[in-house]
Amino acid sequence: MQLYHTPHSHFSRKVRILLEGLGIAVELVNAGDTARQEPSRFGHSPLLRVPVLRDGEDWVFDSDVISAHLVRTRDPADRFGVLRHDLPGLNARSVMNGVMAAEVELILAARTGLDTRGQPRFDKARQVIAAGLAWLEGQEALFAGEPDYLSFHLVCLWEHLHRYGHFPPLALPQLARHAARVGELPIVAATRAA
């Protein structure tokens, strides 16, 4: 099994935390600069992004699809709630994916030399980050239980926004508390990039 990733990708990291939690060994293949366009960097995914999982002859694209595949094939009990069906949890996952995608837009634009300041498209991305985090703060009870895939998602988003300087000037005490608690787990620490 191979996971095409980058060490700092929050989308890749939530899959890596799940793999750690399930005790599944995987070969990590660093895709390098994700602004590049060579399909081979991305396991020949037509989306040209990470993560991509190669599981035998199967290629699986997208972090949530990869996680669902791993649970369906190796963890039928779904210990970390990857296959949840509740609307609040699914909405929270969607909001976190949207916030993460907005941040990726800002990062990749900067890497290709674009000035993102004062550009409506990138101003909207910053607004999505702030509004998404504020909405998640109001849904903090979703993260209060035992650590699960949703809380793995939160800690990846949280740490990535801080790492790249895209964290908005908001007070989010409940999310901060949950991210810190989950961030202390050994399976989370093991996936933290240097």
C-alpha positions in Angstrom: 0.0 0.0 0.0 1.3 3.5 -0.9 0.0 6.9 0.0 1.0 9.8 -2.3 1.1 12.8 0.0 3.1 15.8 1.1 4.3 16.0 4.6 2.4 19.3 5.3 -0.8 18.5 3.5 -3.7 18.6 5.9 -5.8 16.5 3.5 -3.1 13.8 3.5 -2.6 14.1 7.2 -6.1 13.2 8.2 -5.6 10.0 6.2 -2.3 9.4 7.9 -3.8 9.8 11.3 -6.5 7.3 10.4 -3.8 4.8 9.1 -1.9 5.2 12.4 -5.1 4.7 14.5 -5.9 1.6 12.5 -2.4 0.3 12.7 -2.1 0.0 8.9 1.4 0.1 7.5 1.8 2.2 4.4 4.7 3.4 2.2 4.6 7.2 2.0 5.4 8.7 -1.4 6.2 12.4 -1.2 4.6 14.2 -4.2 6.8 17.2 -3.6 5.7 20.6 -4.8 1.9 20.3 -5.4 2.0 23.3 -7.7 3.7 21.1 -10.3 1.7 19.3 -12.9 3.4 16.0 -13.6 0.7 13.3 -13.2 3.2 10.8 -11.8 3.7 12.9 -8.7 0.1 12.3 -7.9 -0.2 8.6 -8.5 -1.6 9.4 -11.9 -4.7 11.0 -10.4 -6.5 13.1 -12.9 -7.1 15.7 -10.1 -3.3 16.4 -9.8 -3.5 16.6 -6.0 -2.8 14.6 -2.9 -3.6 12.3 -1.2 -3.9 9.3 -3.5 -3.8 5.8 -2.2 -2.6 2.8 -4.1 -4.1 -0.4 -2.5 -2.9 -3.3 -4.6 -4.4 -2.7 -8.0 -6.8 -0.1 -6.8 -6.1 3.7 -6.9 -8.2 5.8 -4.6 -8.5 9.6 -4.9 -9.6 12.2 -2.3 -9.0 12.0 1.5 -12.5 11.2 2.5 -12.9 8.5 -0.2 -9.6 7.0 0.8 -10.7 7.0 4.5 -14.0 5.4 3.6 -12.2 2.8 1.5 -9.8 2.0 4.4 -12.7 1.5 6.8 -14.8 -0.6 4.4 -11.8 -2.9 3.6 -10.0 -3.0 7.0 -12.1 -1.7 9.8 -15.8 -2.9 9.5 -16.5 -1.7 13.0 -15.6 1.9 11.9 -13.9 2.7 15.2 -13.3 6.3 14.3 -16.7 7.2 12.7 -15.5 7.7 9.2 -18.8 6.4 7.7 -21.0 8.6 9.8 -24.4 9.6 8.4 -25.5 12.4 10.8 -26.1 15.7 9.0 -24.4 17.9 11.6 -21.2 15.8 11.3 -21.3 15.7 7.6 -21.9 19.4 7.4 -18.9 20.0 9.7 -16.7 17.8 7.5 -17.9 19.7 4.4 -17.1 23.1 6.1 -13.6 21.9 7.1 -12.9 20.6 3.6 -14.0 24.0 2.3 -11.8 25.9 4.7 -8.9 23.6 3.8 -9.5 24.0 0.1 -9.7 27.8 0.4 -6.3 27.8 2.2 -4.8 25.6 -0.4 -5.9 28.2 -3.0 -4.0 30.9 -1.1 -0.9 28.8 -0.7 -0.7 27.6 -4.3 -1.3 31.1 -5.6 1.5 32.5 -3.5 3.8 29.6 -4.6 3.2 30.5 -8.2 4.1 34.1 -7.6 0.6 35.7 -7.4 0.0 38.5 -5.0 -3.2 37.4 -3.3 -3.8 40.7 -1.4 -6.7 42.9 -2.7 -7.9 40.2 -5.1 -11.6 39.4 -4.8 -11.1 35.7 -5.4 -8.5 35.4 -2.7 -10.4 37.8 -0.4 -13.3 35.4 -0.6 -11.0 32.5 0.3 -10.0 34.3 3.4 -13.6 35.0 4.2 -14.4 31.3 3.8 -11.7 30.5 6.3 -13.0 32.9 8.9 -16.7 32.1 8.4 -16.0 28.4 8.4 -14.1 28.5 11.7 -16.7 30.7 13.3 -19.4 28.3 12.2 -17.4 25.3 13.6 -17.0 27.1 16.9 -20.8 27.1 17.2 -20.8 23.3 16.5 -18.0 22.5 19.0 -20.1 19.8 20.7 -19.3 17.6 17.6 -15.7 17.5 18.7 -16.3 16.9 22.5 -16.5 13.1 22.5 -13.8 10.4 22.0 -11.4 11.4 19.3 -12.7 10.4 15.9 -12.2 11.1 12.2 -14.0 14.5 12.6 -11.6 15.6 15.3 -8.6 14.3 13.3 -9.9 16.6 10.5 -10.1 19.5 13.0 -6.6 19.2 14.3 -5.1 18.9 10.8 -7.0 22.1 9.7 -6.1 23.9 12.9 -2.4 23.2 12.8 -2.1 23.9 9.1 -3.8 27.3 9.3 -1.4 28.3 12.1 1.7 26.9 10.3 1.0 28.9 7.1 -0.2 32.1 8.7 -3.7 31.9 7.4 -5.4 31.8 10.8 -7.9 34.7 11.0 -8.0 37.1 14.0 -10.8 35.2 15.8 -11.2 34.0 19.3 -12.2 30.3 19.1 -11.7 29.0 22.6 -13.7 25.8 22.2 -12.1 24.7 18.9 -8.7 25.6 20.4 -9.4 23.3 23.4 -10.5 20.4 21.2 -7.6 20.8 18.8 -5.1 20.9 21.7 -6.6 17.8 23.3 -6.6 15.8 20.1 -3.2 17.1 19.1 -1.7 15.4 22.1 -2.7 11.9 20.9 0.3 9.7 19.9 -1.4 8.8 16.6 -1.7 12.6 15.8 1.8 13.5 17.0 3.3 10.7 14.9 2.0 12.4 11.7 3.1 15.9 12.6 5.6 17.3 10.0 8.9 18.6 11.3 
